[in-house]
Amino acid sequence: MVVGAFPMAKLLYLGIRQVSKPLANRIKEAARRSEFFKTYICLPPAQLYHWVEMRTKMRIMGFRGTVIKPLNEEAAAELGAELLGEATIFIVGGGCLVLEYWRHQAQQRHKEEEQRAAWDAMQDEVGRLALALEALQAQVQAAPAHSALEELQAQMREVRAQLCVRDPPATPQAASEGKVQESAQA
């Protein structure tokens, strides 16, 4: 059936990632509205990101030692909310990758255990068959070295000998003498 072949875990992980996007948007909205969230969670990473980005750009353009002005609070809050939303999506995606890796490893271990069990069963069967072969070879060596044809010929001789002893071959003269003796006795 096709449903068994479709990786349901991957579909579930994709669904979780899709749900993480609206979650990230909600976190962004909460960051914009809440002063505590904005001040202590969004602003520091945004200012750090702005500082690293501007410093890198200035060095690439050849301006060393220029002082970088921090972002204003509104722009930093917006950038911090965006960074937080992206970090949420990234963390959920990374978590899905880790879970998929663990699931794959568990499947590999299970498959290897099944193969090992099948291998052990085959080894046991080979050992049992080797013992049976040795027993049969011992029986063959212990039995007389007659061929099947010789055995049949010996049995045929025995049957013929038994037939000859019980009922001698009837000749016409012997048959008439036997009838005379029977009538005389009667």
N, C-alpha and C positions, 0 to 999 in steps of 0.2 A: 504494500500500500504506500502511496506517495507521502502520506503524513509522517510515517516513520522515518523516511529518508530526509525530510526537511528538518534542518537543525533548529529545533524549537528554542533552545537556549539563546541562539544568536538573535532570533526574532524578539525574545524577551529583552535582551540587552539593548537592541535598537529602540524598543519601546521606552526603556528607562532613559536612554539618551534624549529621546524626543521629549520626554516629560521634564528632563533637566533644563531644557531651554526656557519654558515658562517659569520654572522655579528660579532660574537665574534672573529673569525679568522681574519677578516679585522681590528678589533680594535687592535688585537695583532700585526699585521704587521705595523699598523700606530704607535703603541707604540715603536716598534723597530726602525723605521725610523726617527721619529720626536724627536728632542732633548728636546723641551719643554714638550711634552707628557711624554717622558722617565724620565726627571728630576723631574717634579712636580707631576705626576700622578702615574707612575709605581714604582719608587724607594722607596718612603716612605712606602707604604703598604708592599712592598717586604721585606724591612729591618725589619719592625715591625714583620711580619710573621716569618722571619728567627730568630729573637731574641727570640720570644715566643716559637717557636719550639725547638730551641737549649737549652733554659733555662729549658724547661719541660724535655727534654731528659737527661740533666745533673742532674737534681734533681732526676729523676727516677733511674739513675745509681749511685747516691750517691755523686756526685760532687757538693758541694754547694760553692758558692762564686767564681766560675771560671769566668773569663772575656770572653765574647763572642765577637769574631771578626765579624765586619760587612762583608757582602758579597761584592765581587768586583762589579764594576758597570755593567759589561756585564752580570754576573749571576743574579744580582738584577733586571736588566731590563727584562731578560728572565722570571724570577719568577714573577715579577710584571705584565708582559703581560699575563702570564698564569692565575694569580689571577684575573685580569680584565676580561679576557674571561670567566672564570668560574662564576664570579660575574654577568656578563651579562646574561648568560644562567640561573643562579639561579633567577635573578630578573624577567626575562621574564616568567619563570615557576611559580614563586610566584604570579606574576600579573595574569597569567591564572587561578591559583587556586582562587584568590580573585574574579575575574570576574565570574567564575563558581559558586562560593558561592553566589554572589549577584544575579545571574540569577536564581539559585535554590530557593533563598529566595523570589524573585519576583513571581516565579511560585507557591510557597506555599501560598503566600498572595492571589494571584488570585484564587487559588483553594478554600481557606477558604472563600473568599468573595462569590464565587459561591455557596458554601455549605450554607453559612449564608442566601443568597438570596432565595435559595430553601427552607430552613427551615422557613423563614418568610412567603413565599408563602403558605407553608403547614399550618402554624399557621392561616393565614388569611382564608384559605379554611375550616379548622376545625371550626373556629369561625362562618363562614357563614353557614356551615351545622348545627351547634348547634342551631343557630337562626331559621333555617328552621324547624328543629326537634321540637323546642318549639312551633312554629306556628302550625305545624301539630298536636301536642299533644293537643293544645288548641282547635283546630277544632274538634278533636275526642271527647273531653270531652264535648263540647258544643252541639254536635249532639245527637239526641235521641239514647238511648241504644238499638236499634233494631239490630238484627242480619241480615245478608243479606238474609237468608232463610225466616225470618219473613216478610221482605220487599217484597220479591217475592210473598209470599202467599197473602199478602194484595193486591198487584197489580192484582193477578189472580182473587181474589174475586171481585174487582172492574170491571174487564173486563167481568166476568160472569154476574154480575148484569146489566151491560150495554147491554149485548147480550139478557138477559131475558126481559128487558123492551122494546126493539125495536121489537123483533120478538119472540112472544111466541112460545113455542115448538109446532110443528104441529102434531096433532093427526089425524087419518083418519076421524073421525067424524067432527072435526072442519074444516078440509080441504074441505070436501064436502059441509058443510054449508057455508063456505066462498065463494065457487064457485056459490052456489045458490044465495047468496046475491049479488054477482057481476053481475050475469046475470039478476036479477030482476031490478037492478038499470040501466042497460043498455037498 
